[in-house]
Amino acid sequence: MRFGTFSYNQARPWVSEKQAFEELLEQILLTERLSFDEAWFAEHHHSDYGLIASPNLMIASLAHRTKRLRLGNLVNVLPLYDPMRLAEECGMLDILTGGRLNVGLGRGVPRDDLKHGLDRDTAQARFEEGIEIMMRSWTEQTFSYNGKAWNYVDIVCRPRPLQRPHPPIYYGATSPDSPTMVARRGWNLALSRQPLANCAQAIRSYRDERAKHKNLSGNGDAIMVRDIYVAETDEQAWKEAVPQLVRFWQLATDNVWRGDSVSADDLPKFTERFPYFPGGLTVKRLDEWGTSLIGSPQTVIAKARAMIETAKPDSLVGMFSFGGLSHDQVTRSIELFATKVRPALGL
């Protein structure tokens, strides 16, 4: 069982973008010192929802500042990239990190696709072609490719990744059919947002499908992302976390920071558009549906034990920073999780 972090680096109007990135780097270096296992970064564009336009630049910045953390992107929005350029960039990152790179690949957010002139079908086609090109670039020497979006003649990937045949591939699954598709391709499964019961079913489906096929690549890794906020008491944790989780979902909905404050009563309207949140999230459902780990160390220990037993992920990944949480609040939550919660889990 591993533990990690997942970072959006959401915009806060009173914090400069320079300061926001400095704080994020400090948070990740703290997790290295506290023996976390991995750090993941979300790619988003033109948005207060997430300032990390290039997760790979975060990874490059951390490559020589860390020694043990595996570093990954959830995800590289493949339709926006020349896949050969991305394949070579990942080769560089794997070398710079000493073979600690995880590669998340996905189609991306529809609103970003549209801003780049891509409709859903075009984005999906570019994703499928991009996947084939990247796999060939890492497993073959010189090759040619003639597709609808990309064409190459006698091309070769340089530099090549240290990890062979390539770094682990992760795919963020949201639809019910995704886990079996991910398994058949030999990729690893990444789950976020969804209620715990959905995640548990997805992981079972993923592992059952992998068991049907021989000679699949990879280790069949399944990671699960949860919102995590740990404070000295339950009352403090809920008081501080809930408004900022509502803000997280407001940003997910509107893409820009709106208003000086948000109300917990607005949480359903910000989340009801997601099919896995029927009727939308509420403060009560954050707990009931197991999307979040909020509370004192003792409370989070109990909840995390039950969560791990239910879903059985290979890695529990925390989104520790969200909405308008301060740097001090985030680092304190990380420290409490690392020093009080994780040791008590006996994992």
N, C-alpha and C positions, 0 to 999 in steps of 0.2 A: 504494500500500500504506500502510495506516494502522496505528497502534498505540494500544491503550487499556487500561483497567483495568475489572475487574468485582468489585464489593465486596458481601460478605454482612454484614460486621461481626459475626462470630460472638462469642458470649458467652465470656468467660474468667472463672472464679470469682474470681480475685485482682485483677481490674480492674473498677472501677465502670463502670456504663453511661455515666455522664457522661464519664469518661476515654476510654472506647472510642469515643464519637462525636467527641471532640476529636482523638483520634489519627487517626481516619478522615479528618476534614476536613484535617488536616495532610498526610496522604498524598496526597490528591487535589490540594491546592495545590502540593505538590512536583511532581506530574506535569505540572501547568500550566507550572511554571518549566522543566521538563525537556523541554518541547515534545511531550508526548504529544498525541494527537488527540481522544480521547474518554474519558468516564468513565460507567460503567453501574452501576446499583444494583439489587439483588435484593429483592423484596418477600416477606417472610415474617411469620407471625403466631404469637404465643403460644409462642415457641420460642427456645432457645439456638442453634439452627442459624443463625438470622439475626435480628438486632435491628432491621433497617430495616423497620418496619411501614409506613412511608410514604416510598418513594423520592422522591416529589415534594417532600417537605419538605427532603430533602438537596439536591435541585436548586435549590429556592428559596434555601436557605442559601448555595449556591455561585454563584448567578446573578451577583452583583455583585462577587464575589471572584475571578472568572475572566474572561478576555477571549477566549480562543480555543478552549478545550475545548468540544466538543459534549457535552451531558449527557442521559442517557437512563435509562429504567427497564426492567428485564427481570425481571418485567413488571408492569404494572398488572393486578391480579387482577380482571378486569372483572365477574365475577358478584357481587362484594362491593360494587359501586358503583352509585349512580344514574348512568347513562351521561351524562345531560345535565350533571350537576354535574361529572363528570370531564372532559367536553369543554370546559367553561368554565375549569376549573382548568388544563388544558393550554394553553388560550388565554392565560391569565395568565402561565404559565411561559414560553411562547414569547416573549411580550413582554418579560418580565423578563430573559431570557437574550439578548435581541437576535436572536431567530431561531436559537438554537443547540439547540433541543429535539429529541430523538428520543423517540418514543412506542412502548414495547413493550406489547403487549396479549396476554393469555393467559387460560386458564380457571383456572389456579392449581393448588395442591397438594390432592389429594383429602382428606387429613386435615384441612386448614383448612376445606374446603367442609363437611365433616360437622360440624365444631364450630360452624359458622354455620347449621346446619340444612338444608344443600343436598346432595341426592344427586347422583350424576354426571350423570344426565339433566337434572335441573333446572339445574345449573351450566352445562351445555353450552347449554341453551336460553337462559339469561340472557346467556351470552356472545354467541350469534348475534344476539339482539335488540339487545344493547348495541352491537355493531359497527355494525349498520345505523343505529342512532340517532346514534352519534357521527359517522359519515360524512355523514349528512344534516345534522347540526347544523353541520358545517364547510363544506358545499358548497351549502346552501340558505339562504334567508332564514327566513321563518316557515314552520313545517310542523306537522302533527299526526301522531300515531302511536298506533295501537291494537294492542297486543300482549298476550301472556299475562302477561308480567312488568311491562311498563312502558306507561303511557298518558300522552300529552301532547296538549294542545289549543292550537293557535296559539302555539307556543313558538319562541323564537329564542335562539341562542347569543351571549352577550355576556360577556366580550370574545372576539373571534375571534383565532386565531393569526396571527402575522406571516407565517409560511410558507404559501404558497398552492399547492394548495387546502387543505393541512393539513401538519403536521409529518410527517416520514417515519415510517411504521408498520413495526415489527419484530415478528416472531412467532418464538417459541422452538420449534423443531421437534425432536421426538424420535422419532416414528413414521416408518417408511419412506415413507408416503404424504404426509406433511406438506409436503415441499419443493415438489411440484407444485401442491398446493393454495395454498401461499403465493404461488407465482409467478402463478397465475391470478388471484388477488385483487389483484395489483399491489403486494404488500407486500415488505418486505425480510426476509432470512433470518438468524436467529440460531441458532448451534449451540454446544452446550456438552456436557460430560460424555463424549460418545461417542468411541470410538476414531477415530483419524485416518482410517482407511480408510472408515468410515461417513460421516465429514464430507466426505471427497473425493467420495464417491458422491452425497451429498445436494446438494452444491454443483453438481455436473454435472447432476443431475436438475432442479434449480431453474433453472439457466441454459438448459438445453435446452427446458424448458417455456415459459419466458419468450419464447424465440425463435419459438415457434409462434404467438404472439398479438401483434397490433398494438395500438398505442395504450394500452398498459398504463401505469399511473401509476408514479412512482418511478424510481429508477436501477438497480434490480436489485442491491442491495447484499447481500453475504454476509459476516457476521462470524463468527469462530470463537474460542471461549474455551478457553484451556488453563491448567492450573496452572503457574505460573512461580516458580522460586526460584533465584536466582543468588548464589553465594558465591565467595570467592577460590579455592577448590579444589573438585574434584569430591567428594572425601571429606567436606569440611565441608558442602557443599550437601546431599548425600544424608543425612548424619547429622542435620542440623537439619530437613530438609523432611519426611522420611518419617513420623516420629511424628505430625506435625501434619496431614499428609494423611490418615492413618488416623483421627485425631481428627475431621477434617472429615466423613468418611464415617460415623463413629460418631454424630455429631450429626445427620446426614441420616437415619440409621436410627432413633435413639431419641428425637430431638427435644430431649433434655436432656443436659447434661454428666454422664457416668457414670464414676466412678473417677478416681483420681489419674493413671493412665497407661493407655495402650492398647498392644497388641502388633501388630506388622506381620503376625503370623500371623492376626489377626482381620480383615484387610482383605477377604478373599474373602467372609466371611459378611455383612459390611456392604454389599456391592455385588452379590452374586449375584442379587438380586431384579430388577435392571435387565436387560431382555432384550438390550441391546447389550453387556453384560458377561457372556458365557456362561462359567459357572464362577466368575465373580467376578474382580475385579482382584487382582493380586498386585504386590509391589514390582517384580518383573521385568517384569510387563506394563505398568506405568506407562510404561516406556521402549519396550517392544516395540510396544504399541498406540498410542503417541504421544499419550497423554492429558496428558502433563506435559512441561515443559522444566525440567530440574533439572541443575545442574552449575556449573562454572566458566564465565566468559565465553567462553572458547575452545570449550568443549563445547557451550554453549547456542547459540553462533553456528552451528556445524555442524548441530546438530539443527534449529534454526529455519529454516535455509536449505532443508533437506530437507523439512521440514513445509510450508513455504510453496509449494515446488515441487509437492508432492504434492496438496495441497488447493486451492491458488490462491484463498485468501480475499481479500476486499477489505480486511479489517482483522483483525489478530491481537490478541486481547484477553487480557490476563493477569489471572488471579486470583492476585494477589501475596500477599494476606493470607488465611490459613486456619488453623483450629485454634487452637493456643496460641502461634503465633509472636508475638514481641514487636514493639513498634512500631519499635525500632531495627533488628531483623532485616528487617522489611518495607521500611523506607525504604532500607536498604543494598542490598537486592535490586533495588528500583526504580532506584536510582542506577546500579548496575552494568549493569543492562539498558539504561538510557538512554544511558550514556556509553561503554560497551564493546561491547555487543551490537548495538544498533540501527545505529550508524554503520557497522559492519562488514558489515551486510546489504546496504548499498548501495541502500536503498529510501527 
